[in-house]
Amino acid sequence: MNKQESRLRRAKRTRMKIRTLQAIRLCVHKTPRHMYAQITSADGSKTLVCASTLDKELSKKLKSTGNVDAAKEVGKLLAARALKAGLSTVAFDRSGFAYHGRIKALADAAREGGLEF
């Protein structure tokens, strides 16, 4: 089993737990260059809110898109958009990534922005 298969296995386990809770899900994905975050409906069929380092609002502000500062900005933007859409409580899906570094920075910024999870 390689690194990606292990991560996807962990992600599947988390997603099955969130599915049984019927909770709105905050999904996070990272690549070496960018951070992506979206809030999906409880059944996973619709994306309700999304934010990433590719957004024009953020790309002008950010010096680099693959670091902790960029992840914080994505978390703040996502939280602002979610509150504007009337969403306040979500379940955090880290997609099998370890909860440190950029994933933790995004989660903390989203919590500071008003999201609860």
Beta strands, then each sheet from edge to edge (+ up, - down):
strand 1: 25-30
strand 2: 35-40
strand 3: 47-52
strand 4: 91-93
sheet 1: 3+ 2- 1+ 4+
end
